[in-house]
Amino acid sequence: MDMEIGQRLKEARESKGLSLEEVQETTKIQKRYLQAIEKNEFSVLPGKFYTRAFIREYASAVGLDPEQVMEEHESELPTFEDEGFVQYSRVNKAKTNNAAQSSKAFKLFPSIMTVLLVVGILFMVWAFLLNGNDSNGGSTEGQAETGGDDISVPEQTEEPADEEEPKEEGNSDQSSDEEGESTDSGSSDEEEKEEEPAEELQSELVQEGSGSFPEHVYTITGVEDPKVTIEITGRTYLEVKAPKGGESLISPIEYTAEDSPIELDMTGKEQLHVKTGNAPAVVVNVNGQPVEFPKPNISTQKLLLNFQ
């Protein structure tokens, strides 16, 4: 097609009578990214995953078929090779800097060893002189102490130790009974704790989504107080909400592995909605058990968890 993808999305938006602020509210994509898409300035966006995910969201919001738009404008979109080249350049630059620093440290090593050797020799000389002075002073003090009149020291008489009071038989029997009762009660408490059944979490996929941005619905049972954490292994756009209250649990922005893990406060919440632009790099755990994205080949996916 003669029209670029950004211009096509802009015209579709204007034909719907939508402003950029309204599209931002619908897609949760920042306005500056939407403007960059309309101008085909994809270098402003965080990366390839986000470029494709944002364009799909934009096309869906203005009434276009996301897959058709992506297919017809495939040649305009950035490829994996472009992003890989940037990462490779950063790695080479870091290796070069590390090699230069190692070379400087190696050149300074002989000077450092010489300084340490001189300090060690000076310390040994100082210790030798100090020991000689201590030995002369010590002999003089010893002679001074041995001279003079003898002083008799009275012998200390040892006082008899207090006799141990005999233990009352009645008290000993009573204490042994109390110890036995406490031991029995402790063991019974432990048995009761062991008999209490542990919570068994079960997750069931009740609806598998379809299309370019599928939403998968899970039912989570067997847990009263869910502890949800999100692990991130790569760069990804992420948005997490509690749908019933409309509460946003984390900001809809870009996250990396350095932000992992993300712990969520699920107090009083019955649902959890997760939206990501790079599903292979995101793992949602409920009480330590992962809830998987069913379509590993699709980057943009959603999860809706219903806790029962």
TORGU-193137 format. One record per residue (C-alpha): residue in one letter; x, y, z. Coordinates in nm, 4 decimals. Example, Ala and Ser with C-alpha at 12.3 -4.5 7.8 and 13.67 -1.06 7.14 Angstrom:
<sites>
<rest->a	X->1.2300	Y->-0.4500	Z->0.7800>
<rest->s	X->1.3670	Y->-0.1060	Z->0.7140>
</sites>
This chain:
<sites>
<rest->m	X->0.0000	Y->0.0000	Z->0.0000>
<rest->d	X->0.1113	Y->0.3595	Z->-0.0720>
<rest->m	X->0.0037	Y->0.4882	Z->0.2724>
<rest->e	X->0.2375	Y->0.4264	Z->0.5672>
<rest->i	X->0.1051	Y->0.2387	Z->0.8679>
<rest->g	X->0.1248	Y->0.5441	Z->1.0949>
<rest->q	X->-0.0770	Y->0.7614	Z->0.8553>
<rest->r	X->-0.3310	Y->0.4791	Z->0.8097>
<rest->l	X->-0.3846	Y->0.4501	Z->1.1875>
<rest->k	X->-0.4111	Y->0.8281	Z->1.2239>
<rest->e	X->-0.6769	Y->0.8550	Z->0.9512>
<rest->a	X->-0.8707	Y->0.5672	Z->1.1077>
<rest->r	X->-0.8604	Y->0.7466	Z->1.4437>
<rest->e	X->-0.9772	Y->1.0769	Z->1.2971>
<rest->s	X->-1.2567	Y->0.9040	Z->1.1047>
<rest->k	X->-1.3817	Y->0.7645	Z->1.4388>
<rest->g	X->-1.3647	Y->1.1120	Z->1.5910>
<rest->l	X->-1.1177	Y->0.9990	Z->1.8569>
<rest->s	X->-0.8455	Y->1.2130	Z->2.0136>
<rest->l	X->-0.5025	Y->1.0845	Z->2.1135>
<rest->e	X->-0.6060	Y->1.1196	Z->2.4795>
<rest->e	X->-0.9067	Y->0.8904	Z->2.4211>
<rest->v	X->-0.6905	Y->0.6297	Z->2.2470>
<rest->q	X->-0.4418	Y->0.6529	Z->2.5333>
<rest->e	X->-0.7210	Y->0.5878	Z->2.7849>
<rest->t	X->-0.8412	Y->0.2847	Z->2.5871>
<rest->t	X->-0.5042	Y->0.1238	Z->2.5125>
<rest->k	X->-0.3080	Y->0.2477	Z->2.8202>
<rest->i	X->-0.0256	Y->0.3442	Z->2.5787>
<rest->q	X->0.1464	Y->0.6747	Z->2.6513>
<rest->k	X->0.0538	Y->0.9634	Z->2.4230>
<rest->r	X->0.4130	Y->1.0214	Z->2.3096>
<rest->y	X->0.4312	Y->0.6610	Z->2.1854>
<rest->l	X->0.1020	Y->0.7025	Z->1.9961>
<rest->q	X->0.2388	Y->1.0170	Z->1.8279>
<rest->a	X->0.5588	Y->0.8327	Z->1.7353>
<rest->i	X->0.3547	Y->0.5503	Z->1.5763>
<rest->e	X->0.1547	Y->0.7977	Z->1.3657>
<rest->k	X->0.4828	Y->0.9483	Z->1.2417>
<rest->n	X->0.6425	Y->0.6031	Z->1.1801>
<rest->e	X->0.9183	Y->0.6970	Z->1.4268>
<rest->f	X->0.9520	Y->0.3476	Z->1.5775>
<rest->s	X->1.2945	Y->0.4213	Z->1.7254>
<rest->v	X->1.1175	Y->0.6208	Z->2.0014>
<rest->l	X->0.9366	Y->0.3042	Z->2.1209>
<rest->p	X->1.1056	Y->0.0729	Z->2.3781>
<rest->g	X->1.1732	Y->-0.2138	Z->2.1338>
<rest->k	X->1.0438	Y->-0.4564	Z->1.8720>
<rest->f	X->0.8031	Y->-0.6361	Z->2.1062>
<rest->y	X->0.6446	Y->-0.3083	Z->2.2104>
<rest->t	X->0.6298	Y->-0.1704	Z->1.8566>
<rest->r	X->0.4225	Y->-0.4652	Z->1.7378>
<rest->a	X->0.2130	Y->-0.4835	Z->2.0566>
<rest->f	X->0.1360	Y->-0.1094	Z->2.0563>
<rest->i	X->0.0411	Y->-0.1109	Z->1.6873>
<rest->r	X->-0.1960	Y->-0.4051	Z->1.7438>
<rest->e	X->-0.3584	Y->-0.2218	Z->2.0360>
<rest->y	X->-0.3848	Y->0.1019	Z->1.8353>
<rest->a	X->-0.5401	Y->-0.0746	Z->1.5333>
<rest->s	X->-0.7934	Y->-0.2564	Z->1.7522>
<rest->a	X->-0.8889	Y->0.0693	Z->1.9299>
<rest->v	X->-0.9669	Y->0.2493	Z->1.5998>
<rest->g	X->-1.1664	Y->-0.0406	Z->1.4494>
<rest->l	X->-0.9040	Y->-0.1994	Z->1.2210>
<rest->d	X->-0.8086	Y->-0.5682	Z->1.1998>
<rest->p	X->-0.4704	Y->-0.5865	Z->1.3813>
<rest->e	X->-0.3432	Y->-0.8936	Z->1.1978>
<rest->q	X->-0.4335	Y->-0.7545	Z->0.8560>
<rest->v	X->-0.2633	Y->-0.4237	Z->0.9341>
<rest->m	X->0.0514	Y->-0.6007	Z->1.0568>
<rest->e	X->0.0649	Y->-0.8244	Z->0.7500>
<rest->e	X->0.0141	Y->-0.5457	Z->0.4950>
<rest->h	X->0.2814	Y->-0.3221	Z->0.6556>
<rest->e	X->0.5321	Y->-0.5900	Z->0.7587>
<rest->s	X->0.8106	Y->-0.4230	Z->0.5592>
<rest->e	X->0.7836	Y->-0.1019	Z->0.7654>
<rest->l	X->0.8212	Y->-0.2705	Z->1.1053>
<rest->p	X->1.1580	Y->-0.3256	Z->1.2793>
<rest->t	X->1.3017	Y->-0.6770	Z->1.2745>
<rest->f	X->1.4771	Y->-0.8897	Z->1.5360>
<rest->e	X->1.8087	Y->-0.8330	Z->1.3581>
<rest->d	X->1.7885	Y->-0.4555	Z->1.4177>
<rest->e	X->1.7442	Y->-0.4999	Z->1.7913>
<rest->g	X->2.0051	Y->-0.7751	Z->1.8094>
<rest->f	X->2.2667	Y->-0.5531	Z->1.6434>
<rest->v	X->2.2218	Y->-0.2814	Z->1.9075>
<rest->q	X->2.2588	Y->-0.5337	Z->2.1904>
<rest->y	X->2.5686	Y->-0.6855	Z->2.0257>
<rest->s	X->2.7318	Y->-0.3403	Z->1.9971>
<rest->r	X->2.6688	Y->-0.2726	Z->2.3662>
<rest->v	X->2.8287	Y->-0.6032	Z->2.4652>
<rest->n	X->3.1407	Y->-0.5367	Z->2.2542>
<rest->k	X->3.1761	Y->-0.1883	Z->2.4001>
<rest->a	X->3.1556	Y->-0.3253	Z->2.7540>
<rest->k	X->3.4217	Y->-0.5904	Z->2.6777>
<rest->t	X->3.6568	Y->-0.3241	Z->2.5362>
<rest->n	X->3.6219	Y->-0.1063	Z->2.8478>
<rest->n	X->3.6874	Y->-0.4047	Z->3.0767>
<rest->a	X->4.0027	Y->-0.4983	Z->2.8810>
<rest->a	X->4.1372	Y->-0.1418	Z->2.9083>
<rest->q	X->4.0813	Y->-0.1347	Z->3.2834>
<rest->s	X->4.2546	Y->-0.4726	Z->3.3255>
<rest->s	X->4.5587	Y->-0.3458	Z->3.1306>
<rest->k	X->4.5932	Y->-0.0379	Z->3.3561>
<rest->a	X->4.5713	Y->-0.2509	Z->3.6705>
<rest->f	X->4.8401	Y->-0.4873	Z->3.5366>
<rest->k	X->5.0815	Y->-0.1970	Z->3.4728>
<rest->l	X->5.0388	Y->-0.0670	Z->3.8293>
<rest->f	X->5.0935	Y->-0.4096	Z->3.9896>
<rest->p	X->5.4814	Y->-0.3920	Z->4.0146>
<rest->s	X->5.4680	Y->-0.0465	Z->4.1774>
<rest->i	X->5.2136	Y->-0.1658	Z->4.4326>
<rest->m	X->5.4236	Y->-0.4711	Z->4.5208>
<rest->t	X->5.7346	Y->-0.2532	Z->4.5715>
<rest->v	X->5.5525	Y->-0.0201	Z->4.8096>
<rest->l	X->5.4165	Y->-0.3149	Z->5.0096>
<rest->l	X->5.7663	Y->-0.4694	Z->5.0353>
<rest->v	X->5.9177	Y->-0.1445	Z->5.1698>
<rest->v	X->5.6373	Y->-0.1066	Z->5.4238>
<rest->g	X->5.6882	Y->-0.4658	Z->5.5365>
<rest->i	X->6.0660	Y->-0.4144	Z->5.5925>
<rest->l	X->6.0069	Y->-0.0946	Z->5.7932>
<rest->f	X->5.7501	Y->-0.2717	Z->6.0086>
<rest->m	X->5.9933	Y->-0.5584	Z->6.0849>
<rest->v	X->6.2691	Y->-0.3116	Z->6.1886>
<rest->w	X->6.0294	Y->-0.1190	Z->6.4131>
<rest->a	X->5.9087	Y->-0.4428	Z->6.5784>
<rest->f	X->6.2688	Y->-0.5593	Z->6.6389>
<rest->l	X->6.3668	Y->-0.2303	Z->6.8090>
<rest->l	X->6.0479	Y->-0.2326	Z->7.0183>
<rest->n	X->6.1129	Y->-0.5889	Z->7.1432>
<rest->g	X->6.4734	Y->-0.4982	Z->7.2417>
<rest->n	X->6.3565	Y->-0.2020	Z->7.4519>
<rest->d	X->6.0885	Y->-0.4131	Z->7.6220>
<rest->s	X->6.3416	Y->-0.6860	Z->7.7202>
<rest->n	X->6.5833	Y->-0.4328	Z->7.8863>
<rest->g	X->6.3080	Y->-0.2557	Z->8.0740>
<rest->g	X->6.1549	Y->-0.5839	Z->8.1880>
<rest->s	X->6.4788	Y->-0.7115	Z->8.3505>
<rest->t	X->6.5226	Y->-0.3854	Z->8.5478>
<rest->e	X->6.1666	Y->-0.3978	Z->8.6758>
<rest->g	X->6.2167	Y->-0.7633	Z->8.7808>
<rest->q	X->6.5248	Y->-0.6724	Z->8.9844>
<rest->a	X->6.3404	Y->-0.3903	Z->9.1563>
<rest->e	X->6.0552	Y->-0.6181	Z->9.2562>
<rest->t	X->6.2814	Y->-0.8886	Z->9.4077>
<rest->g	X->6.4841	Y->-0.6453	Z->9.6215>
<rest->g	X->6.3852	Y->-0.5062	Z->9.9667>
<rest->d	X->6.2419	Y->-0.6560	Z->10.2834>
<rest->d	X->6.0290	Y->-0.9666	Z->10.2668>
<rest->i	X->5.6628	Y->-0.9073	Z->10.3341>
<rest->s	X->5.4675	Y->-1.1882	Z->10.4895>
<rest->v	X->5.1234	Y->-1.2439	Z->10.3505>
<rest->p	X->4.8712	Y->-1.3958	Z->10.5894>
<rest->e	X->4.7343	Y->-1.7250	Z->10.4790>
<rest->q	X->4.3736	Y->-1.7149	Z->10.3704>
<rest->t	X->4.1506	Y->-1.9595	Z->10.5466>
<rest->e	X->3.8938	Y->-2.1326	Z->10.3351>
<rest->e	X->3.5411	Y->-2.0879	Z->10.4538>
<rest->p	X->3.3283	Y->-2.3999	Z->10.4454>
<rest->a	X->3.0864	Y->-2.4006	Z->10.1606>
<rest->d	X->2.7217	Y->-2.3743	Z->10.2421>
<rest->e	X->2.5664	Y->-2.7115	Z->10.2751>
<rest->e	X->2.3104	Y->-2.7853	Z->10.0099>
<rest->e	X->1.9616	Y->-2.7867	Z->10.1407>
<rest->p	X->1.7901	Y->-3.1185	Z->10.0869>
<rest->k	X->1.5187	Y->-3.1045	Z->9.8250>
<rest->e	X->1.1712	Y->-3.1751	Z->9.9410>
<rest->e	X->1.0404	Y->-3.4975	Z->9.8017>
<rest->g	X->0.6944	Y->-3.3580	Z->9.7544>
<rest->n	X->0.8181	Y->-3.0665	Z->9.5407>
<rest->s	X->1.0301	Y->-3.2926	Z->9.3211>
<rest->d	X->0.7393	Y->-3.5242	Z->9.2537>
<rest->q	X->0.5151	Y->-3.2291	Z->9.1748>
<rest->s	X->0.7682	Y->-3.0738	Z->8.9344>
<rest->s	X->0.8151	Y->-3.4041	Z->8.7527>
<rest->d	X->0.4381	Y->-3.4345	Z->8.7120>
<rest->e	X->0.4184	Y->-3.0808	Z->8.5750>
<rest->e	X->0.6986	Y->-3.1516	Z->8.3276>
<rest->g	X->0.5211	Y->-3.4647	Z->8.2115>
<rest->e	X->0.1958	Y->-3.2757	Z->8.1624>
<rest->s	X->0.3683	Y->-2.9975	Z->7.9661>
<rest->t	X->0.5436	Y->-3.2539	Z->7.7438>
<rest->d	X->0.2181	Y->-3.4354	Z->7.6767>
<rest->s	X->0.0341	Y->-3.1113	Z->7.5941>
<rest->g	X->0.3178	Y->-3.0034	Z->7.3633>
<rest->s	X->0.3126	Y->-3.3315	Z->7.1746>
<rest->s	X->-0.0677	Y->-3.3184	Z->7.1425>
<rest->d	X->-0.0463	Y->-2.9641	Z->6.9991>
<rest->e	X->0.2123	Y->-3.0804	Z->6.7448>
<rest->e	X->-0.0099	Y->-3.3718	Z->6.6421>
<rest->e	X->-0.3050	Y->-3.1369	Z->6.5929>
<rest->k	X->-0.0897	Y->-2.9096	Z->6.3738>
<rest->e	X->0.0252	Y->-3.2029	Z->6.1659>
<rest->e	X->-0.3325	Y->-3.3223	Z->6.1182>
<rest->e	X->-0.4457	Y->-2.9841	Z->5.9795>
<rest->p	X->-0.4687	Y->-3.0204	Z->5.5987>
<rest->a	X->-0.2530	Y->-2.7813	Z->5.3968>
<rest->e	X->-0.4088	Y->-2.5611	Z->5.1319>
<rest->e	X->-0.3936	Y->-2.7198	Z->4.7877>
<rest->l	X->-0.4071	Y->-2.4639	Z->4.5095>
<rest->q	X->-0.5675	Y->-2.5719	Z->4.1835>
<rest->s	X->-0.5747	Y->-2.3684	Z->3.8629>
<rest->e	X->-0.8120	Y->-2.4587	Z->3.5773>
<rest->l	X->-0.8095	Y->-2.3008	Z->3.2302>
<rest->v	X->-1.1813	Y->-2.2464	Z->3.1640>
<rest->q	X->-1.1431	Y->-2.0384	Z->2.8467>
<rest->e	X->-0.8490	Y->-2.0127	Z->2.6058>
<rest->g	X->-0.8378	Y->-1.6875	Z->2.4120>
<rest->s	X->-0.7877	Y->-1.6437	Z->2.0370>
<rest->g	X->-0.6726	Y->-1.3795	Z->1.7911>
<rest->s	X->-0.3655	Y->-1.1555	Z->1.7977>
<rest->f	X->-0.4186	Y->-1.0461	Z->2.1612>
<rest->p	X->-0.5860	Y->-1.3499	Z->2.3255>
<rest->e	X->-0.7306	Y->-1.3376	Z->2.6766>
<rest->h	X->-0.7197	Y->-1.6614	Z->2.8781>
<rest->v	X->-0.9503	Y->-1.7155	Z->3.1768>
<rest->y	X->-0.8417	Y->-1.9260	Z->3.4782>
<rest->t	X->-1.0312	Y->-2.0355	Z->3.7891>
<rest->i	X->-0.8096	Y->-2.0565	Z->4.1018>
<rest->t	X->-0.9421	Y->-2.2646	Z->4.3945>
<rest->g	X->-0.8081	Y->-2.4031	Z->4.7215>
<rest->v	X->-0.6484	Y->-2.0845	Z->4.8546>
<rest->e	X->-0.7991	Y->-1.8246	Z->5.0906>
<rest->d	X->-0.5137	Y->-1.5740	Z->5.0963>
<rest->p	X->-0.3483	Y->-1.5724	Z->4.7503>
<rest->k	X->0.0102	Y->-1.4483	Z->4.7292>
<rest->v	X->0.0797	Y->-1.3387	Z->4.3712>
<rest->t	X->0.4243	Y->-1.2596	Z->4.2356>
<rest->i	X->0.5286	Y->-1.1804	Z->3.8783>
<rest->e	X->0.8737	Y->-1.2842	Z->3.7560>
<rest->i	X->1.0251	Y->-1.1065	Z->3.4545>
<rest->t	X->1.3131	Y->-1.2503	Z->3.2502>
<rest->g	X->1.3270	Y->-0.9924	Z->2.9713>
<rest->r	X->1.2048	Y->-0.6512	Z->2.8631>
<rest->t	X->0.8257	Y->-0.6294	Z->2.8513>
<rest->y	X->0.5285	Y->-0.3935	Z->2.8660>
<rest->l	X->0.3136	Y->-0.4954	Z->3.1645>
<rest->e	X->-0.0207	Y->-0.3851	Z->3.3064>
<rest->v	X->-0.1929	Y->-0.5464	Z->3.6086>
<rest->k	X->-0.5396	Y->-0.4592	Z->3.7423>
<rest->a	X->-0.8098	Y->-0.5809	Z->3.9820>
<rest->p	X->-1.1053	Y->-0.5681	Z->3.7389>
<rest->k	X->-1.4002	Y->-0.5550	Z->3.9834>
<rest->g	X->-1.2750	Y->-0.2451	Z->4.1621>
<rest->g	X->-1.0964	Y->-0.1009	Z->3.8591>
<rest->e	X->-0.7821	Y->-0.0717	Z->4.0701>
<rest->s	X->-0.4431	Y->-0.0569	Z->3.8962>
<rest->l	X->-0.1967	Y->-0.2747	Z->4.0912>
<rest->i	X->0.1150	Y->-0.1702	Z->3.8951>
<rest->s	X->0.1770	Y->0.1125	Z->3.6496>
<rest->p	X->0.1320	Y->0.0171	Z->3.2808>
<rest->i	X->0.4916	Y->0.0794	Z->3.1695>
<rest->e	X->0.7978	Y->-0.1099	Z->3.0515>
<rest->y	X->0.9650	Y->-0.3504	Z->3.2984>
<rest->t	X->1.2902	Y->-0.5502	Z->3.2864>
<rest->a	X->1.4467	Y->-0.8417	Z->3.4738>
<rest->e	X->1.5946	Y->-0.5929	Z->3.7231>
<rest->d	X->1.2395	Y->-0.5184	Z->3.8467>
<rest->s	X->1.1713	Y->-0.8902	Z->3.9178>
<rest->p	X->1.0041	Y->-1.0234	Z->4.1213>
<rest->i	X->0.6981	Y->-0.7975	Z->4.1582>
<rest->e	X->0.4794	Y->-0.8793	Z->4.4603>
<rest->l	X->0.1088	Y->-0.7867	Z->4.4435>
<rest->d	X->-0.1251	Y->-0.7010	Z->4.7323>
<rest->m	X->-0.4321	Y->-0.9222	Z->4.6769>
<rest->t	X->-0.6118	Y->-0.8387	Z->5.0030>
<rest->g	X->-0.9890	Y->-0.8488	Z->4.9444>
<rest->k	X->-0.9535	Y->-0.8998	Z->4.5675>
<rest->e	X->-1.1415	Y->-1.1714	Z->4.3779>
<rest->q	X->-0.9971	Y->-1.1152	Z->4.0278>
<rest->l	X->-0.6617	Y->-1.0351	Z->3.8687>
<rest->h	X->-0.6074	Y->-0.9148	Z->3.5098>
<rest->v	X->-0.2578	Y->-0.9281	Z->3.3568>
<rest->k	X->-0.1715	Y->-0.7766	Z->3.0162>
<rest->t	X->0.1781	Y->-0.8164	Z->2.8659>
<rest->g	X->0.3590	Y->-0.7350	Z->2.5422>
<rest->n	X->0.6129	Y->-1.0174	Z->2.5822>
<rest->a	X->0.4419	Y->-1.3241	Z->2.7316>
<rest->p	X->0.7481	Y->-1.5582	Z->2.7029>
<rest->a	X->0.9354	Y->-1.3268	Z->2.9430>
<rest->v	X->0.6593	Y->-1.3151	Z->3.2096>
<rest->v	X->0.5688	Y->-1.5801	Z->3.4704>
<rest->v	X->0.2664	Y->-1.5276	Z->3.7010>
<rest->n	X->0.2936	Y->-1.7261	Z->4.0274>
<rest->v	X->0.0061	Y->-1.7845	Z->4.2721>
<rest->n	X->0.1375	Y->-1.9162	Z->4.6062>
<rest->g	X->0.4513	Y->-2.0344	Z->4.4267>
<rest->q	X->0.2607	Y->-2.2193	Z->4.1479>
<rest->p	X->0.2966	Y->-2.0762	Z->3.7941>
<rest->v	X->-0.0116	Y->-1.9919	Z->3.5849>
<rest->e	X->0.1008	Y->-2.0283	Z->3.2226>
<rest->f	X->0.0203	Y->-1.8347	Z->2.9070>
<rest->p	X->-0.1234	Y->-2.1124	Z->2.6816>
<rest->k	X->0.0140	Y->-1.9710	Z->2.3530>
<rest->p	X->0.3969	Y->-1.9573	Z->2.3720>
<rest->n	X->0.4351	Y->-1.8279	Z->2.0144>
<rest->i	X->0.2307	Y->-1.5095	Z->2.0703>
<rest->s	X->0.3951	Y->-1.2151	Z->2.2456>
<rest->t	X->0.0868	Y->-1.0087	Z->2.3340>
<rest->q	X->-0.1425	Y->-1.2030	Z->2.5707>
<rest->k	X->-0.3769	Y->-1.1467	Z->2.8658>
<rest->l	X->-0.4647	Y->-1.3495	Z->3.1781>
<rest->l	X->-0.7861	Y->-1.3190	Z->3.3836>
<rest->l	X->-0.7643	Y->-1.5057	Z->3.7172>
<rest->n	X->-1.0849	Y->-1.5680	Z->3.9175>
<rest->f	X->-1.0172	Y->-1.6646	Z->4.2825>
<rest->q	X->-1.2775	Y->-1.8867	Z->4.4489>
</sites>
